[in-house]
Amino acid sequence: MPAAETKKRAASPRKTIRPSYSYLIEKKRDGNEFDKDEIRFIVDSIIDNEMPQFQQAALAMAIFFQGMSAQETAVLAEEMMLSGEVVDLSRITMPKVEKYSTGGVGDKTSLVLVPLAAACGVVMPSMNGIDEEMIISTLRKLSSIPGFDVDISLERFTDQLRDVGCAIIRQRAEIAPVDNALYQLRRETGTVPSLPLITGSVLSRKLAQGADGLVVDVKWGNGSFIRDVEQAKQLARSITRVGRSMKKRCVALVTDMNQPLGDSVGTALEVKEAIQLLKGEGPEDLKELVLKLGMEIVRLAGVAGSTLSAKQAVQRHLQNGEALAKFREMVVAQGGDADVIDHPEKLPTAKYVRKLPAPKRGYVHTINAGAIARGVQILSQDSDGNWDHACGVSEIKKVGTQVKQGEPLMMIHYNDESRMEAALELLRNAYRLAPKRPTPPDLVVERVA
């Protein structure tokens, strides 16, 4: 089967005796497990629009409160994966690994990791869904590159993976359509945080993209939708445990998102920062996370056999320009203007830049990363939803940094003065200064494999 083809779920006969939806809801409400046929029946009913929305909502709420076993979740993930098209990359002989992140403020790791992994000999089939963003998605960042197309067809996607080794596109509607329907339902019913539903969602989509393995970055903190570190650890364990039961290699890192990652938040500003890192420069925290996730990717793929060799491979390709060359190939393949790599001034640039002065002398004690993201959103997005790629913040002072009164906590890039006051209120309140220096948090909290 050519690499550009996809395969679909084979039609399966329905059970002779079909359980009622109320029976299934009550069964889960009472804490009992579904068998494989019942889960398939549920997925089929959603595909065929037979289960009413109110009963889908009741079922989601029952799962939210009662949970699902690892086996149940694995069956759900597989059935949702097979509800649509599954990309067949079997003709591509190189190992194929995907990355999933719960989304964070200033997180531009995918912009670096995807071409870096390809340079190391690992194919990265990257489709980004709406659950992988914290206001500013990877796709929105890439859209700041003139001409870059995030909506290419599955055929072009698989051809590009074969020829370049990497691609970053929007989640396709034909991939795991039942998951798409359930995610919208979860948003409307307050059941998004359900660990088995998150786990099933992640694995169904990522494995449908043709990956052999998955590296997961579970973020926790005020810049993530997961605010509790224990919940983040539970999700990391759930995804890796269920992934293994599906015979897929999987590893997860739990990482801190109580301050922005890197020195900038915005679209074009984050692309510039990613390019800096691909040139061997860039902020230390971003470099640390890219290095640790990159090591996991090459080890999971079997390209490196030890921690030391994995670290050396990632560092080498980041420093010798090969990862940057892969990024350039990807940009060109998806119609983007690769001149921005050598001439970052071709990326959108704001008319105005002003500092956010520190109100007093002290140490940066805490930062509300979510407030910074919302401030950038106010600066960047108009009432019609159009996004100004030039806007954002840069040179962010991080936790533990000492500042003098009046010294900039960050630099604000903007084009519309009328949006500044509302944004400034959020940006000012995002910082708390204290006289004593705090201990900066560890970036990686836990590794789960």
Secondary structure, 3 states (H helix, E strand, C coil): CCCCCEEECCCCCCCCCCCCHHHHHHHHHCCCCCCHHHHHHHHHHHHCCCCCHHHHHHHHHHHHHHCCCHHHHHHHHHHHHCCCEEECCCCCCCCEEEEEECCCCCCCHHHHHHHHHHHCCCEEEEEECHHHCCCCCHHHHHCCCCCCCCCCCHHHHHHHHHHCCEEEEECCCCCCHHHHHHHHHHHHHCCCCCHHHHHHHHHHHHHHCCCCEEEEEEEECCCCCCCCHHHHHHHHHHHHHHHHHCCCEEEEEEEECCCCCCCCEECHHHHHHHHHHHCCCCCHHHHHHHHHHHHHHHHHHCCCCCHHHHHHHHHHHHHCCHHHHHHHHHHHHCCCCCHHHHCHHHCCCCCEEEEEECCCCEEEEEECHHHHHHHHHHHHECCCCCECCCCEEECCCCCCCEECCCCEEEEEEECCHHHHHHHHHHHHHCEEEECCCCCCCCCEEEEEC
